[in-house]
Amino acid sequence: MSKILIIDDDPAVRASLELLLKHASHQPLLAPDRVTALEVMRGNSPELVLLDMNFSRETSGKEGLELLGELHELRSGMPIILITAWGSIDLAVQGMKAGAVDFINKPWRNDHLLRSIKTALELSPEGQEAHIRSRSRKELDRKYDFKKLIGEDRQLLTVLETVGRVSGTDASVLILGESGTGKELIAEAIHQNSPRCNQPFVKVNLGGISTTLFESEMFGHKKGAFTDARHDRIGRFQKANRGSIFLDEIGDLDRTSQVKLLRVLQDRSFEVLGSSQAQQVDVRLICATNRDLNRMVAEGDFREDLFYRINLISIKLPALREHPGDIPILVRHFINNLKKIYGRSELQVDPKAMAWLKSLTWSGNIRELKNLVERTVLITGKDLLRRTDFANQLEISPKSKSGLTLPQVGEMTLEEVEISMIKKALEFHAKNIKQVAQSLGLSRAALYRRLEKYGLNI
């Protein structure tokens, strides 16, 4: 049972929240004003505060922000959730900057508020103490399902510890990192280790959705909603209901679409195009980008309120050049997969070649390394891969930041390599989609997308 302080001048709001918290097995503490709130704080040590932005005739929100600072002075690190109307979002953002962990709109949804409380408590310093920090990959693998995440470097293990800790909550997560560092795999791991693991996991590449199609793609449409709407369409948020939605390339979203996305994240509801009826949605939000959102906010290219809504927890993935010790582990993993796909059990990499691969700086990160290994296996046809075999698939260029670029012209393009691998895997696994997807390191949905893209029949 957690003590939760409710600060609101409206007796009806206090009564409603008191009843809700009691039913959820919390101990509510009530305060109608600043003086009472500080007295309760000193005498009861609550674990969390629900703070209205305005608790007197003053409506500027200044009182709420000032009290937020006083509460943090009394109890540093204590989670504070702001309760605000839609028109006070700018104030809520100021509150997040000042240390609030979340903000809830009036009128609130009880289930959403309780999940926010649960998440804030679990991520608080006291809640984190309940998690025994794992120090080895074996310990992490015993606690969580990280089988798709390869590596043992300390930086990666720190990331995995964070992933494991936040997976059990409903916190929105922002995954940062360069292209090719494995952001999508981290998002999948968060979902797979969460209470929502048996519900849908919907991936959306926002960089590939135009402004004109955003609402139709994300929220769906009714037949006849616009000229080409010949059938009803289910949107991505509805598909993800009760599960998780992964918004990749969130930094590529234009300002108009950012407003529409913020609205559904705030209200937990949306309207299908062609319908005026709001639909409730329950999703766990995971976003990713390789762009600097802080800079984009400062330059006015990304909404500050949306940034704080998606950024309750941020996870920064290290570039491959920052953990080169994992390169041999990754190469062996890729080689083992290729052994199964091509039935070439003798495939191996010469130790000198492995040392050379470790010495390179990978601008394309893990994806670039994976493509190089697959390309070399396919083109050379050898079982023992030497340094020259890998080097022949590369063009050394002083203009490249890493000194490493794929050739512009060669025997096979990367697309042809991928098609060949998929065909080989389909043949080897007798078109068993589950086994083919696993051998290629893809989800079944991702495999189906590639089959459709390349016109491959099964």
C-alpha positions, 0 to 999 in steps of 0.5 A, spaced: 500 500 500 502 506 497 501 513 500 499 518 495 497 525 496 492 528 492 492 536 492 486 539 489 481 545 491 475 541 488 472 537 493 469 533 488 475 531 485 478 529 491 473 525 493 473 521 486 480 520 487 480 518 494 475 513 492 479 510 486 485 510 490 482 506 495 479 501 491 486 500 488 489 499 495 493 505 496 492 510 502 490 517 499 492 523 503 488 529 502 490 537 501 485 542 498 491 548 499 499 549 499 499 550 507 495 543 508 499 539 503 506 541 506 503 539 513 501 532 510 508 532 507 512 533 513 508 528 517 506 522 513 512 522 507 507 520 501 510 516 496 507 520 490 503 526 489 497 528 484 498 535 484 493 540 480 496 546 477 491 550 480 488 549 487 485 556 488 482 562 484 488 563 481 488 560 474 495 561 471 498 555 474 503 559 477 501 556 484 502 549 482 509 550 479 511 553 485 508 548 490 512 543 485 518 546 487 517 546 494 515 539 494 521 537 491 525 541 496 522 537 501 523 530 498 528 529 492 526 524 487 519 523 489 514 522 483 509 528 482 504 527 477 500 533 474 493 534 473 491 539 468 486 541 463 488 540 455 488 548 455 494 548 460 499 543 456 504 548 456 504 549 464 504 541 464 511 541 460 514 547 464 512 542 470 515 536 466 522 540 466 521 542 473 521 535 475 514 532 474 514 525 472 507 525 468 501 529 466 494 527 466 488 531 462 482 532 466 477 529 465 481 523 466 480 515 465 481 511 471 485 506 468 490 510 465 491 514 471 492 508 475 497 505 470 501 512 470 501 511 478 503 504 478 509 506 473 511 512 477 512 508 483 516 503 480 520 507 476 521 512 483 528 511 487 524 507 492 521 502 487 528 501 483 531 499 489 526 493 489 530 491 482 537 487 483 541 490 478 544 484 474 552 484 473 552 479 467 549 477 461 547 470 464 544 473 470 540 478 465 538 472 460 535 468 466 531 474 468 529 476 461 527 474 454 533 477 450 535 472 445 535 476 439 540 481 443 547 479 441 553 482 445 556 482 452 559 489 452 558 493 459 555 498 455 550 493 452 549 490 459 547 497 462 542 498 456 539 491 457 538 492 465 534 498 463 530 495 458 528 489 463 527 494 469 522 498 464 519 493 461 514 491 466 511 498 467 507 502 462 512 508 461 513 511 454 520 509 452 524 513 447 530 509 444 535 513 441 541 511 437 545 511 430 542 507 424 543 500 424 544 500 432 538 495 433 533 500 436 527 496 433 530 489 436 530 493 443 523 495 442 521 488 441 525 486 447 521 491 451 514 489 449 516 481 449 518 482 457 512 486 458 505 484 461 503 486 454 507 480 451 501 476 448 498 482 445 499 485 439 506 489 437 505 494 431 511 497 428 510 503 424 515 507 420 513 514 420 518 516 415 515 512 410 508 515 411 506 522 408 502 527 411 496 526 407 496 519 409 497 519 416 490 519 419 488 514 415 494 509 416 494 511 424 487 511 425 483 508 420 478 510 415 471 509 413 468 507 406 467 513 402 471 518 407 475 520 401 475 519 394 479 513 394 476 510 400 473 504 397 473 500 403 473 500 411 481 500 414 483 499 421 488 504 423 495 502 427 493 504 433 486 500 433 491 494 431 495 495 437 490 496 442 491 492 449 498 491 446 504 496 444 505 500 438 512 502 436 513 509 432 520 508 428 523 515 425 519 519 430 523 525 428 521 525 421 514 526 423 511 533 420 508 538 425 501 537 423 502 530 424 505 531 431 499 535 433 494 529 431 499 524 434 499 528 441 492 528 441 491 521 441 497 520 446 493 525 451 486 523 450 487 515 449 482 516 444 481 517 436 476 518 431 476 514 425 476 518 418 469 519 416 466 517 423 465 522 429 465 517 434 471 517 439 474 510 440 478 509 446 485 505 445 490 502 450 497 502 448 504 502 450 508 507 446 515 506 444 518 511 439 525 511 436 529 516 432 537 517 430 535 525 430 537 530 435 530 531 438 532 536 443 535 540 438 529 540 433 525 542 439 530 548 440 529 550 433 521 549 433 521 543 428 519 538 434 513 540 439 516 540 446 509 537 449 510 531 444 517 530 446 515 530 454 509 525 452 514 520 449 520 521 453 518 518 460 524 514 459 530 514 454 535 509 452 541 511 448 544 505 444 551 505 443 554 505 436 558 499 434 565 502 434 564 504 442 563 496 443 568 493 438 569 487 443 562 485 441 564 484 433 566 477 434 560 475 437 556 478 432 559 475 426 559 468 429 552 469 430 551 471 423 555 465 421 551 460 425 545 463 422 548 462 415 550 455 416 543 453 417 540 457 411 545 455 406 546 448 409 554 450 410 556 447 416 563 448 415 563 456 415 568 460 419 572 466 419 579 466 420 582 469 426 586 474 422 580 476 419 576 477 425 581 482 428 581 486 422 573 486 422 574 489 430 579 494 427 574 498 423 569 503 424 562 502 422 558 508 420 552 503 419 553 499 425 550 492 426 546 492 420 552 494 416 556 488 419 551 484 418 550 486 410 558 485 409 558 478 412 552 475 408 554 478 402 561 475 403 558 468 404 554 469 398 559 472 393 565 468 395 562 461 396 568 459 401 567 456 407 573 459 411 573 467 410 579 471 410 581 478 411 581 479 403 574 476 402 571 481 406 576 487 404 574 485 396 566 486 398 568 493 401 571 500 397 576 503 402 575 511 401 578 517 405 571 520 404 568 515 408 567 517 416 568 510 417 573 508 412 568 503 410 563 503 404 559 498 400 561 498 393 556 501 388 557 496 383 558 489 384 556 482 382 550 483 387 546 488 390 544 488 397 537 487 395 539 481 391 543 478 397 536 479 401 532 476 395 537 470 395 537 469 402 530 469 403 529 464 397 534 459 400 531 460 407 524 458 404 527 452 401 531 450 407 525 450 411 520 447 406 517 454 406 515 454 414 514 461 415 516 461 423 522 457 422 524 462 416 523 468 420 527 465 426 533 463 421 533 470 418 532 474 425 525 477 422 518 477 425 513 473 421 510 480 419 517 483 417 518 477 413 511 477 409 512 484 408 519 482 404 515 476 400 510 481 398 515 487 396 519 482 392 513 478 389 516 471 392 510 466 392 510 461 398 
